[in-house]
């Protein structure tokens, strides 16, 4: 299983626009990915409602996990989206 702990880069957190970009990327990857705030509950990263329900703010540490065969590459790509400030 591949796992990444990532610090959210968007100034206003993972609100609708960056969450949509992230969820679309998860879907495009074809991998089943889970997302959680560090120490919190886990949601399906392919669900926009699940992602937004976590209330992820700028600077929050989040955990991505997948057991996809290409999991390391998938998480690398998703990390780029999450660390980018989409509010700049």
Secondary structure as UniProt FT lines:
FT   STRAND          2..7
FT   TURN            11..12
FT   HELIX           16..29
FT   STRAND          33..37
FT   TURN            38..39
FT   STRAND          42..44
FT   TURN            45..46
FT   HELIX           48..53
FT   TURN            58..59
FT   STRAND          61..66
FT   TURN            69..70
FT   HELIX           71..83
FT   TURN            86..87
//
